[in-house]
Each structure stands twice: as structure tokens, then as C-alpha cells.
Amino acid sequence: MPLTKIANGTIYDPANGVDGEVGDLWIEDGRIIAAPANPALRAAKTIDATGLVVMPGGVDIHCHIAGPATNAARIITPDQRRGEANVLPRTELTRSGTLGSVPSTFATGYKYAGLGYTTAFDAAIAPLGSRHAHLEFADTPCIDKGCFILMGNNQYALEAIEANDPERLRMFIAWLLGATKGYAPKLVNPGGVEVWKQSATARGHGLDDPIPGYAITPRAVIREIVAAANDLGLPHPAHIHCNQLGMPGNWRTTLATMEAVESRRAHFAHIQFHSYGGGEGDEFSMSSRVRDLADYVNAHPNLTVDVGQVMFGDAVAMTGDGAAGYFLHKLYGNRWFNCDVEVEAGCGVTPIEYRRKSVVHALQWAIGLEWYLLVDDPWQVMMSTDHPNGGSFLAYPQIIRLLMDREFRRETFARCPAAVRERCILGDLDREYTLGEIAIITRSGPARALGLKQKGHLGAGADADVTIYTPSENYQEMFELPRLVIKAGETIVEQGEIRATPAGIALHNAPSFDAERLPEVEEWFEKHYSLRFKHYAQT
């Protein structure tokens, strides 16, 4: 690609200590380069960014955009995709698609790019579903993408943990990531999904309750897989969905899980759903315990979280935690999909609507915002709606406004039921985010937590993924419509119009492992799977 210069932009590049400084960026062959030493050198293309805000491309650390569960969600929500407003017509440049809570593959790529995002990670893919996920990634343009592989209820992993064989566990994790082209291990209700396959009581399965059929507990599963991920030196450590998602009183389990990882690196997903006070099983006693958990995170820099912000309106509960999906189906009476994935995992899918007038839903909304405002270091907290569980990723600009505009947040909070104000401290929080902090929680922080050294910053050697915004006092409008989005040095969006549709790449890891132990996996595999071992790995 020709030498390109972005001139006179107001640059926010937190990873390199740049906070609103006016300067230039130089791009060549899809990468950011240092300014040429020869001042007489002229760029083949110059983008005048005078008065505009320049940031790295956005990075979504936790969403659900591909694979069998996502397809199931599309199938059971046809009502959300009907009507002209939810249809993207085919053009000379773009493919047709549908929106709703779970957009089709091509629409997902176009809409992420339209917000200034250039990278997204699907947070829960069963190993047997990984081939399907990567085929859908190939149909999701404009962004780079990766996936986390479900391991917290994998029966081979459980047996290795029960046998107290950490070498076997490390070998298996390394092999499985390579075989599935995954990026990091994902733990969903560790041990609890295995309970769900045998009993409907799995939703309340605790950290120290035995896993049926094994002489281990979820605490051991978490401790050992987190240790293995750290010992393997993975760029992103274990990605944890704690036990007892959505249950009043679950904050104690969340805190105990944070303590269980000890001093090792770990990421806690959609933390909002795991921060509830109250009596077990009593929805009416639910309250916020974010302060207690945020204090722990503030004192432990080895931990990061993404929020899983709830937004009012349509959503789809889509989770590797089948027990939670079943609970929501029974609670709201909506259609429901469940799948147990052989010896690996499970999932549950059901539509949901978050209502502002509901005390529980409004409290969930407030608890998410408390997380952003109570974690002192923005490098430890990352934006997510757990798309589509808490709402669509298209709500990110509204969340940004809620964080940057205290009065807007107060006005919105005032429209929630009065009982919510008695159960949380959101109304007492005055903090407002800066543009630099927004750049951290939407770009630089997720890239760092993922170990993506080439993303989330604008220093020499970085991928030339750049978003340019027109400043506005209405931050929602500012972030809804970037002036330009540049992917690998190519302009792909201009004022909301798609200009190019690059395929993007799949990001994955293939750690080295002791191949001499692989026959053990093959022998076990042939006894327990419906698929032959030789057909399992992706090439």
C-alpha cells in the first residue's frame, strides 16, 4: 500500500502515553511506521484530521458472533429480524443481511466496522463447534476475529485434574487450542455444566460442591486451568464465567473465584451478572455488591474484567451455561434452545427483553455502570454487553455517553424504579470518563489483556487499524458515526458508508506441547467421541 499520512489529528493512544496531543500518523503496507527521517518525503495520500479525534481501532474482548449457538439464536428470533429497518439490502460492494439482536455474519462485520471496531472475539465456542465458527468468521468481513474454547466442563480436562496430572492438562490445553484454532481457554460455570447434564439443580452449583462422577470441585477446575494457561504463557489467560450466574447472593462465589486464582493472571467475563447481593433464589432481595468486588480487583492488578452491561430493550440470552439458559426460559416463558455437546460443553439460548420498569433489570443496568465507575484503573475494566446477552454491541456509543456525561447518567437513572436507588450506589458516583479513558476500555485495554501487541495502539509496528471521530458534546452521536475507519491501512468506512470489505484474519494460538503424550488423548478420544480423532483438528 502507498505511504499514507494522517495529518494534524488529536491523537489518543494510551498505550504510548499520548492523551489528546495533536500530531501525525504514518502508514505503510498496513502498519503504522515512524515518521520518515527525511522531511522532504511526501505521502502518496494525506488525510487531513485537523480538529478530529484519532484512536486505534476498537477491540471487543467478549461477544458472541459465530458458531452453532449463534446460529440457534438467529433461528429462534425471526421476529427480531423482520421489517425494513432490520434488513440490509445487497449493494455492489456489500452482501445482504439482517439485524436484530443477533445480526447475520456479513451484517455483523459491517456494523462493527461502522462503529470503529476492527477486532472482536467470540467468547464461547465448543471445540466441536470451532470448525463451524471459523467458517462463519470467513463470512464476517472488515474485522479480525478470534474465539475462546470451552474447557471448564471438558471431561478429558476434568479427568486430568482429578488425576493431579498438571503436565497432562497443559498438554491437552495446548493441543486443543491448536486443533481448534482457538485463542484462549474459556471456563463457563466450571463443573456446573457437567452437573446440568445430569440434574436441573446445576444453576446453584457452588464452588466447593463436588462434581458428580469426579472427586474434584469447581474450585479445583478453576485453579488448575488458570495455572495451566499461565504456565503455557498464553497471551490471554483463562477467560472465566463464574458459577451461579444471575443468582442473588452470587457475589460471594465471584469473590471466592477471584481468590482461587491466587496471584495468577485471569480475566472475569460479564462481571455484572456475577455481582449480586441478596438471598439465594430470592430475586426480590437482589442488590449490588460491586463495591466489595471492585475493591478486590483494585487491589489485584493480575485481574481484568469485562462488564456485560445490560441495556434496555431486546436481547438474547446465549450462554455455554445451559442451566442459566433453562432458568431464563422458565422465568420468561420464551422459546428455548438447549444443546449438550458430547463430552465437551453445553449451551442454552432464549430471547429476553430488559424493561426499564423492572426493578431487577434496572438494577442490572445500574450494576454494570457501577463497575466502570468503581474500578480505579481503566486498564482493568473493559467495555462489553456480552453481546447479545446484555444487549447489542451497537449500544456501545450510548454506554460511552453514560460514562462521559454525568448529567445524562443521572437523568437516565432517575427514570428507573425508586427501589433501584435503595439497592445500589450508582446515584452517589460522580466520576466521568475522559476520551483517553474511553480509548483504554474500548481499545488499548482489551488489546493488552488479549496480548495483542500489534493492536490497541498507534506506535510504530502496530496494525494500521485507526478510527477517526468528529468531536461532539453528545458523545453518543460522536461514537455512533466515525468520520473514517481504517483497517490495515485501507479506508473501509467513511461517514457511515462502507468503502471496502476486507476479509480480516482469524487470530489463534498453537502452543507447543509434548507430542509423546498425544496417543493418550487419541485413545481416550476414540472411546468417547462420535467423531474420529483424525478428523477432529482443523488444518
N, C-alpha and C positions, 0 to 999 in steps of 0.2 A: 504494500500500500504506500502511496506517496506520503512525503513528510507533511504533517498537519500541525498547525499551531492553534491553540485556543487562547485567545489574547485578552488580557485585562479582566479576567473573571475574578469574582470574590470567592476565594477557594476555602473550602472546609475539608481538611484532610487530617483528622485527629491522630491517625497512626503515625504521622510525621510532624505532629505538633503545630499544624497550620490551622489557625482558627479565624477565618474571615479576612485573610490577607489578599490583597489584590496582586495578581501575578499571571504568568503564562504557563501553559502546559504544552509539551511537545509530544507528538505521537508518530511512531513509525513501525510498520509491519505488525500492527495490532498491539503494540506495547507502548507504555509511557517511557520516554527517554529523557536523559538530562538535556538541558538547554545546550544547543550547539556552541562549541567554543568560538567558532568564527562568527562574529556579529554580522557579517555581511551575508551569511547564508539566509536564503529566503525559503519559506514554506511553500509547497505547491498549493496548499489550501489553508486559508486562515478563517477561523470562526471568531467573530467579534463578540466577546462575552462581557462587554462593558456594562456594568450595572446588574449583572446576572450572578446567581449563586451557582457555584460549581462543586459537585460532590462526586465521590466514587459511585458506581452503580450499586443499587440496593442488593442485599443478600438476605434471603428469608431462610432462617435456620430450621424452621419447623412448620411444615404444611403437609397436606395430603392431596396429591395431584395426579397420581398414576397408580396402576396396578388393579388387581381384582376387586378390592374393597371400594375403590373409587368408581369403578365401572358399576358395581352394585348400587352405589349411591345415585349414579346417573339414571339407572333403570327404574328405581323406585320413587324418583321425584320428577315425573314428567310434567306435573302441574307447575313446577318452578321454571320450566323452560318454554312454556307456551307464550304466544303473543309476540308481536313485532319487536317489542323492546328487548326480548331475550334471544333474538336471532341475529347472528352476524352473517350477512349475505356474502357470497363469494365475490371477489374482485379480481382484477388482472394480477394482483400481487398476493392476495391472501386467500386462504381456504375458508369455506363456510364453517359455522359452528353455532353452538348455543351457550347461553349463560346460566342463570340460576345460581344456586349455592355451589354447585359443582360444575363449572364450565367444561365443555369438551376440550380435547387436548390442544388443538390449534388455538382456540379462544383463550385458553389458559396462558399460553405463551404470549399472545398479542396483548392481553390485559396486564400481565406482569410488566412487560416492556413499557406499556403505556403509562405505568406509574413510576418508571425509572428504575425498576428492578432488573437485574441481569443474571441473577443466580438464585436457585431455590432448591431446597432439599425436602424430598418426601420422607416423612418421619417414621413410617412403619410398613415395611414390606416383608412378608413371609418369604423365606428362602425359595420355596416352590413357586412363589408369585413373582420372583425377580425378573425372569425372562419376559414375562408379560409387561412388567413395569418399564423395562428398558425399551421394549417395542413402542410403548406409549411415549417415553422420553424422546424417541426419534421423531415422533409426530408433535412434539411440543417445541415450537421454534422460538428463537430470539433470546433464550436464556440457557445458561449452563445449568445442569441439574445432577443431583446425586440422591442416594437413598440410604437409610439406616435399616439394618437387617434384624428382624425379630429373633432374639436368642434367649430371653428370660424364662421361657417355658419349653425350650427345645429339650427333648428327652435325652439326647446324647449328652448335652451340656449338663443336665441335671445328674446323669449317672457319673460323669467325670467329677463333679463337685462332691457327690456322695462318696466317691472312692478316694477323695482327698488327693487327687492327682492333678495339680496345677499345670504340669507340663502338657498333659493330655488336653486340658481345657484350652491352653494357649494355642496349641497346635490346631485344635478344631476351629477356634475363632478365626485364626489366620487363614486356614484353608477355606472356611465358609465365606469369608469376605471376598477372597479371590474367586471362588467358584460362582458367586452370585453377582460379582461386580458391585459389591456394596461398599459403603464408605465407613461405617462405624456400627458397633453393636447397639441394639435397642432393647431395653427391658421394659415390658408392659405388664403391670400387675404381676411381678415375678412370682412364679409358683401358683398364683391365683387363677390364671387361665387353665392350668392343668387341673385345678380343683373344679373349675366351671365345667370341664368336660365330664365330670362325674357327679356334680351336685349343683343345685341352684343357689347355694349359700355362698358362692365364691366372692361376691361383691364385698363382703365383710371380712374376708380372709386377712388376718393380721400378719405383721412382720415376723412374729415368732410362733405362728401356728404351723404345725407340721404339714408338709405337702404329702397328700395321700400317695402311697406307693414308694415313698423315698424317706430316708432317715435324715432329712435336711429341712430347713425352713427358708422362707423368702429372704431373711436377713443374710443367710449364707450365700444364696444365689447372687444377691446384690454385691456383697463383699468380694466374692471370688471373681465375678465377671468384670467388675470395676478394676480389681487388681490385675487381671489378665490384660485388659485393654491398656492400662498404664504400663505394664511390663513390656508389652509389644511396641510401645512407643507410637501408638496410633495418633494421628494428628488431631482427632476428636475422640475424647474418651467416651465411656458408656453414656448413652442418652437415656435418661430414666423417667418413666411414667410410673409414679409411686402406686402402691397398693391403696385400695379404698378411695378411688377417685370419686369425687362428688358427694361423699358422705359427711354429714355433720360430725364434727369431732375428729376429722381425719388429720388435722394439723399435727397431732401427736405422732402419728405414723410417719408423716413427712419429716418432722424433726428427727425422729429416730433413724430414718433412712439417711438423712444428711450426716448424722453422726456415724452411721455404719460404714461410710466410705472412708472414714478417718481423714488422713491428710492427702488423699489421692485426688486427682482431677476428676470431676464429674459434672455432667450437665443435667439439670432438672427441668423437664418439659412441662408446658402448660401449667405452671405452678399455681395459677389462680384456682384451678379445680381441686387443689390439694391444701387449701389454706383456711379451712372452715372450723370454727368452734361450734359448740352445741352438743346436745346429747345424741348418742348413736341412734340412727334411724329416725330421729325427730327433726323433720325438715323445718318445723316452726321455731325451733330453738337455734337455728343456724346464725352464726355471727362471724365476723372477721377476726382472724388471728395472724394477720400479715405482719404486724409489728414484731411478734415473737420470732417468726421465721426470718424476716428481713434482718433482724439483729444478728441472727446466726450467720446468714450469708455475708453481712458486712464484716464479720469477724473472721471469715474464712475465704480468702482470695482464691482458693483452689476450686471454688464452686461458681457455676454460672447458671442462670435460669432464663427461660423464655416465658412470657406471661400467659398466653392463651386468653387474651382479652375477649370477654363476651360483649357483643353489640346487639342492640335491639333489632328484631326482625327475623327473617327466615334463616335457618342454619340446618346442618345435617350432622348428627352425632355419628361419627365414623371412627371406630376405635379397634385396636387389637385386643381390647378388654371386652370380651363377649358378654361377661356378666353385667358390666355397666350398660352396654347397649340394650340388653334384655330389660334391665331395670327401667330405663327411659321409655322403652316400648310399653311396658306395663303402666307406667306413670301417666303417659300422654295418650296411649291408645292408638298411636300411628302405626303404619305399616312397618315391618321389621325384617331385616335380613341377618342371618347368622351363618357363620361358616367355621367349622373346626378343621384346621389344616394339618391333617395326618399327625405326625409326631412333633410338629414344629410350633404351632401357634393357633390363634383363632381370631375372629373379628365379629363385630356387630355394627349394624347400620340402621338408623332410623331418623326420619325428619323431626325437626324441633323448631318451635318459634319462641324466641325470647321476647317477653312482653314487659314493657316499662312498668305497667301497673302491678306486676307480680313482685312481691317482696323478695322472694328468692332470686329471681332473675335480676332485679335491680341491685341486689346485694352482690351478686356475682360480678356485675358490671363495675360496681364500686371497688370491690376487692382487687380486680385487675389493675385499676388505676392506682390503688394504694401501693402495689408492688413497684410500679415505675417510680413513684414518688418517695418511697421509703428505702430503696436500695441506694446507698450513698454513691457508689462508684458505677457510673453508667456502663462501664465495660463489663459488668457482671449481670446486667439485665438486658434482654433483647425483645424486640417487638415481635409479637405473633398473635394471631387469633386462633391458633391451632386450626387454621382453615381446613374444612368448613365448620369445625365443631363449635367454636365460639362466634363465628360469623365469617364473612368472606375476607380474603386479603384485600379486596377493593375498599375495605373500611379503614385501611392504614392512614390515609390522609385525615380522616376525622379523628382518629386516635391522636395523631400528631397535634391537631388543634387543641384537643382536650388537655394535652400535656404542656403546650406552649402558652395557652390563653386561660389564665386562672378564672377570669370572669365568665367565660364561656362554659368552663367546667362547673362552676358554681350554679349557673343558670340551669344547666342540664341536670345537675344533682337535685336542684330544688323541685324539679318535676317528678322525681321519684317518690314512692310512698314514704310517708313520715317515719314509719317503723324502721326503714333502712338507716336513717340517720342515727338511730339509737344503737345500731349493731355494728357500726364501723366508724372509722375516724377520718374518712375522706374529707368531710367538711372542715376539718381542722388543719388541713395541709395546704400551705401557700406556695409551695415550690412551683416554679415554672421552668420548663426546659429551654435551653438555648439551641440555636441552629447547630452548634458544634456537638451538643449532646444528642440531638436527633440523628446527626450523622453517625454517632457512635452506635446507638441502639438499633439502627436500621442497616448499617453497612460495616463499619470498621470493627465493632464488637463481635457480630456474628462471624465475620471472616477470621478474626483472631481465634475465637472459640473453636472454629472448624479447622484451624491450622492451615488456612488457605493463604499462603504467603504472597500469592500473586494477586489477591483480591482485597477489596475493602480499603485500598489506599491509592494515592496518586503519585507515589515515588517512582524513581527510575526502576524499570523492570516489571512493574505491575501490568496486569492486563489493562488495556485501554478501554475499560468499561467506565463510562463517565455520564453523569446526568447533570443537565443544566436547567435551573429553575428561574422563573421570573419572580422576584420578591413581591410579596403581598402581605398586608396586615391580616388578611384572612388566610391563615396557614393551611387550612383545608383546601382552599382553592389553589394555593401555590403548589401543593404536593399532588393534587389530582391531575394537573396538566403541565408536565415538564415542557420547557421550550425545545430541548433536544435530548435524545437518549442515544448514546454512542456505545456500540458493542464491538469490542476488539478493533477499535479504530474506525468502524463504519457507522454512519448515522442510520439508525433503524426506526426512530420515531421523531417526528417534528410537529410540535403543536397538536399532539393527539393523533396525527396521521402516520400510519405505518409506511416507512420508506424502503425497508429491506427486511427480509425474513431469514437470517442465517440460522442454521440448524442448531448451533450451540453444541457443547460437548457434554459427555457423561463423565462425572468425576467419581473415581472409585479408588480403592486401595487393595493391594495384593501383598500383604506382609509375607516375609519368608517364614518357613516352618520346617519342622523335621519330617521330611518325606518318608522316613523309615517307619513312622507310626501311621501313615495313611492307610495301609492294609487293615488296620483295626477299624477305621471308620468304614471302609468298604464292606467288611464282613458284617458289621452292625447294620449298615445301610441295607444290604441285600435281605436281611431278616425282617426289617421293619417298614420299608417303604414300598409303595406301589410302582415306583419308578426305578429303573436300573441305575446303578451308580455311574456307569459310563455315560449316561445321557443327562446327568444332573448339572454338571458345570457348564457355564456359558463360555464360549470361545471368542 
